[in-house]
Amino acid sequence: MPPQPWMNAYFHFDRRREVPRRQCPVPAYGGGLRAAGHDAVHVHDLGLARATDDALFELAAREDRVLLSEDTDFGTILALRAEQRPSVLLFRRMSDRRAQTLLALLLVNLDAVAAALEAGAVVVIEPERVRVRRLPIGGA
């Protein structure tokens, strides 16, 4: 059975890295997810490329969207926020960061983590495993 489109996502790229936008794989995730029927938007396309992380979290929570990022600071932000929204999906320890590779990894794991993301979770996708932690972090 094909995956059911449900993911409403904002994409974010760690702007601290010195990577030109044309080399950044994250915008291509949105196109791949949109092709699979999901509502995905890169923060750059919203004019929010320089927005603070807190502003992105507030927007994603308000619009009930998942933040997809490689920014490992997002885990710390989630813990400090102590809230159930927004869910965050992080890629970590990826040696192959090409958009098509990361998108394939995301799509193959999406059904398995969908319920957790809908309920409020941080999902970490690594080359050899997927970790899920319910939100709020440190909550009951």
C-alpha positions in Angstrom: 0.0 0.0 0.0 1.5 3.4 -0.9 2.2 5.9 1.9 -0.7 8.1 2.9 0.1 11.8 2.6 -0.2 13.6 5.9 3.0 15.4 6.6 2.7 19.2 6.8 6.3 20.3 7.1 8.6 23.3 7.2 12.2 22.7 6.2 15.1 24.4 7.8 18.8 24.4 7.1 21.4 25.1 9.7 22.5 28.5 8.5 25.7 28.4 10.5 27.3 26.2 7.9 29.1 27.7 5.0 27.1 26.0 2.3 25.7 27.9 -0.7 21.9 27.5 -1.0 22.3 25.8 -4.4 24.3 23.0 -2.6 21.9 22.7 0.3 19.9 19.5 0.0 17.0 20.6 2.2 14.9 22.5 -0.4 14.8 19.3 -2.5 13.1 17.5 0.3 10.1 19.7 -0.1 9.8 18.9 -3.8 10.1 15.2 -3.1 7.6 15.3 -0.3 5.2 17.4 -2.3 5.5 14.8 -5.1 4.4 12.2 -2.6 1.4 14.3 -1.7 2.6 16.0 1.4 2.4 19.8 2.1 6.0 20.8 2.5 7.5 24.3 2.5 11.1 25.4 2.9 11.4 28.3 5.3 13.4 30.3 2.7 10.3 30.2 0.4 8.3 31.9 3.2 10.9 34.6 3.6 12.0 33.2 6.9 15.6 32.1 6.0 17.0 34.4 8.7 14.2 33.8 11.3 15.3 32.8 14.7 14.8 29.1 15.7 12.2 30.2 18.3 10.2 32.0 15.6 10.3 28.8 13.4 9.2 26.7 16.4 6.3 29.1 17.2 5.1 29.1 13.5 5.4 25.4 13.1 3.5 24.8 16.4 0.8 27.3 15.5 0.3 25.8 12.1 0.7 22.2 13.3 3.6 21.5 11.0 6.7 19.2 11.5 10.1 20.9 11.4 12.6 18.9 9.3 16.2 19.8 9.9 19.8 18.8 10.3 20.2 21.4 13.1 21.0 19.3 16.2 20.3 22.4 18.4 16.6 21.7 17.8 16.7 18.8 20.4 17.9 21.3 23.0 15.3 23.8 22.0 12.6 21.1 22.3 13.8 20.2 25.8 13.7 23.8 26.9 10.3 24.5 25.4 8.7 21.6 27.3 5.8 21.5 24.9 4.1 18.9 22.8 4.4 20.9 19.5 5.9 21.2 17.0 7.2 17.7 16.2 10.8 17.7 14.8 12.4 15.3 12.4 16.2 15.4 12.4 18.8 13.8 10.2 22.1 13.0 12.0 25.4 11.4 11.2 24.7 11.3 7.5 27.8 10.8 5.3 25.7 10.9 2.1 23.8 14.2 2.3 22.5 14.3 -1.2 18.9 15.3 -1.4 17.7 12.1 -3.1 19.4 9.9 -0.5 18.0 11.8 2.5 14.5 12.0 0.8 14.5 8.2 0.2 15.5 7.6 3.9 12.7 9.9 5.0 10.0 8.4 2.8 10.9 4.8 3.6 10.6 5.6 7.4 7.7 8.0 7.3 4.9 5.5 7.8 6.7 4.0 10.9 7.0 7.4 12.6 3.8 9.1 11.4 1.7 8.5 14.5 4.5 9.7 16.8 5.0 12.9 14.7 1.2 13.5 14.7 1.1 13.1 18.5 4.2 15.2 19.1 7.7 13.8 19.0 11.3 14.3 18.0 12.4 11.7 15.4 16.1 11.3 14.7 17.0 9.4 11.5 20.5 8.1 11.3 22.0 5.8 8.7 21.5 2.6 10.8 18.6 3.5 13.0 15.6 5.7 13.8 14.9 7.0 17.3 11.6 8.4 18.5 11.1 10.4 21.6 7.7 11.7 22.6 7.2 15.3 23.5 7.4 17.1 25.8 10.9 16.0 26.6 11.1 15.4 30.4 7.3 15.5 30.6 5.0 12.9 32.1 
